[in-house]
C-alpha cells in the first residue's frame, strides 16, 4: 500500500506531517528521518484503530486510499 503524506516545516523547528487519505492521521518530528519513522507508526496505529472500530460496529465505513 502506498499513501501520500504532506510534510510541513514547523515554526518552532522540526517538522509536522499529515496523511490526507487518513483523516486525523498526523505526527511530528525533529528531522526528516524521524518524521518518516513516526509516519509509519501513525499510519499503522490509524489502520489498527480502523480495524477495531470496523469489527465492533455494524455500520459501514468508507476508507479512501491512494494506491
N, C-alpha and C positions, 0 to 999 in steps of 0.2 A: 504494500500500500504506500502511496506517495501523497503526502499532504504538504501544502504550502504554508509557510509561516512568514509573517511580516516582522522584521526586526527593526526596532527604533532605538536611537541613542537617547538615553535618559538625561534630563537636565542636570541631575546631581552626580552624573558619572555612571558608567556602565551602560547596560542595555536592558530593554524590555521587549518581549515578543508576544504575538498573538497568532492564533490559528483560526482564520476566518471560517473555515468549514466546521469548526467545533466551537459553538458559542460558549463563551466563558473560559475557554482554554487559553491560558497565558502563563508567562513566567518572566523572571528577570535574572540577570547575571552580570558579573563584573567584566567578563571577557566573552569574546565570541565562542570560544571553546566551551565555556561554562553555560552559555545560552543554549548551545546545541545539545549538551547533555541534559540540561533542565527541560528543554522542549520535549525530548524523547520521554522523559519521566512524566511530564504533564500530560502528554498525549496518551501514554499507557494508562495513567490514572483516570483520565476522562473516559476512555473507552471501557475500562473496567466498571466505572460507575454507571455507564450506559447499559452494560450487560446486566448488572444487578437490578437496575430500575426496570429494564425490559422484562426480566424474568419474574419480577414481583408485581408487575402491573398487567392488567388485562387490556389496557388501552394500546392502540397502535402508536408507534413513534416513527418519525422520519429522521434519517441520518444522511446528511449530504457530505460526500467525499469527492475530492478531486483525484482522479486516477490517471 
